[in-house]
Amino acid sequence: MKIREILVKSVLSRSKVFDYALNPYVGCQHGCTYCYARFMKRFTGHKEKWGEFVDVKINAPELLKKEIKRKRVGRVWISGVCDPYQPIERRYDLTGRCLKILLENGWPVTIQTKSPLVLRDLEILKKSMEVEVGFTITTADERIRRIFEPGAPPIKERIRALDRLHSEDIKTYAMIAPILPGSEGLVNGLKGVVDYVLIDRMNYHYADWVYRKYKMEWARKDEFFIQKGRELMALFEKKKIHCQLLF
C-alpha cells in the first residue's frame, strides 16, 4: 500500500447526488473490484492498482473551516469516491475532524461507508439532527463479499454498526449497490436497523473488466438488475422497510 500525504486547494466539491461532496482521501484501501471510483486514476496519474494507493489530504480540516464561511450551506456527502472510514482514517482522523467542523456549524451531512470505524465518532454524530449514516452492503453471502470486496469489513460487522447507530436515534440507511448474488439475504438482517434502503445496479462503464474476469455476462444486462431490483424491493416492502430503486 502506497500512502502519500498531499496538500489540496479545496475540499468541498459540487456533487450531482447532494449539494457537496467531501473526500478526505484519494484512493481506497478496500479495493472493491466493482468500484466506479477507479476512474480517479485518469486524473491523479497513479500507476498502482486500485486498492494499492491512498493520497491523504492532510490540510482538509483547515481548508474546510475556511470554505464553509464563504459557501452556501448545503448537504455534504462524505464521501463520493473513497470510503471516509477506510483503515488509514484511524491514523489521520481527517473524516472525524471534518465531520465535527460541519456539524458544529450546522451543516447537514450524509455519510456513506463500509466500515464500523464510523462508531468512533458516535458522540459527534449524536449531537446533530441533520446527519444520516449509510452502509454499502451488496450481499449477505460472506463468500461473495470476499471476492468482490476483499479489503472491506465483514457483512455482520456492518449490520451491527447500523444497529448501534439506529439504537442511538441516528438516521440510517443501507445501499445495496451493486446488487450481487445473495443480496436477498439482507432483507431479514436489515429489519429494524435502517430507516430506508437504496438499490442500484453495477456501473457498466467502470466495471467492464470485472465482467471479463469473473465471466459475469449476467451483469451486462439491464434486465437482470431490473428484475432483481424489483424482487428485492418487494421483499423489503413486505418487511415494512422503505426502499428505492436508483435505476
Rosetta blueprint (number, residue, H / E / L):
1 M L
2 K E
3 I E
4 R E
5 E E
6 I E
7 L L
8 V L
9 K L
10 S L
11 V L
12 L E
13 S E
14 R E
15 S L
16 K L
17 V L
18 F L
19 D L
20 Y E
21 A E
22 L E
23 N L
24 P L
25 Y E
26 V E
27 G L
28 C L
29 Q L
30 H L
31 G L
32 C L
33 T L
34 Y L
35 C L
36 Y H
37 A H
38 R H
39 F H
40 M H
41 K H
42 R H
43 F H
44 T H
45 G L
46 H L
47 K L
48 E L
49 K L
50 W L
51 G L
52 E L
53 F E
54 V E
55 D E
56 V E
57 K E
58 I L
59 N L
60 A H
61 P H
62 E H
63 L H
64 L H
65 K H
66 K H
67 E H
68 I H
69 K H
70 R H
71 K L
72 R L
73 V L
74 G L
75 R L
76 V E
77 W E
78 I E
79 S L
80 G L
81 V L
82 C L
83 D L
84 P L
85 Y L
86 Q L
87 P L
88 I L
89 E H
90 R H
91 R H
92 Y H
93 D L
94 L H
95 T H
96 G H
97 R H
98 C H
99 L H
100 K H
101 I H
102 L H
103 L H
104 E H
105 N L
106 G L
107 W L
108 P L
109 V E
110 T E
111 I E
112 Q E
113 T E
114 K L
115 S L
116 P H
117 L H
118 V H
119 L H
120 R H
121 D H
122 L H
123 E H
124 I H
125 L H
126 K L
127 K L
128 S L
129 M L
130 E L
131 V E
132 E E
133 V E
134 G E
135 F E
136 T E
137 I L
138 T L
139 T L
140 A L
141 D L
142 E H
143 R H
144 I H
145 R H
146 R H
147 I H
148 F H
149 E L
150 P L
151 G L
152 A L
153 P L
154 P L
155 I H
156 K H
157 E H
158 R H
159 I H
160 R H
161 A H
162 L H
163 D H
164 R H
165 L H
166 H H
167 S H
168 E L
169 D L
170 I L
171 K E
172 T E
173 Y E
174 A E
175 M E
176 I E
177 A L
178 P L
179 I L
180 L L
181 P L
182 G L
183 S H
184 E H
185 G H
186 L H
187 V H
188 N H
189 G H
190 L H
191 K L
192 G L
193 V L
194 V L
195 D L
196 Y E
197 V E
198 L E
199 I E
200 D L
201 R L
202 M L
203 N L
204 Y L
205 H L
206 Y L
207 A L
208 D H
209 W H
210 V H
211 Y H
212 R H
213 K H
214 Y H
215 K L
216 M L
217 E H
218 W H
219 A H
220 R H
221 K L
222 D H
223 E H
224 F H
225 F H
226 I H
227 Q H
228 K H
229 G H
230 R H
231 E H
232 L H
233 M H
234 A H
235 L H
236 F H
237 E H
238 K H
239 K L
240 K L
241 I L
242 H E
243 C E
244 Q E
245 L E
246 L L
247 F L
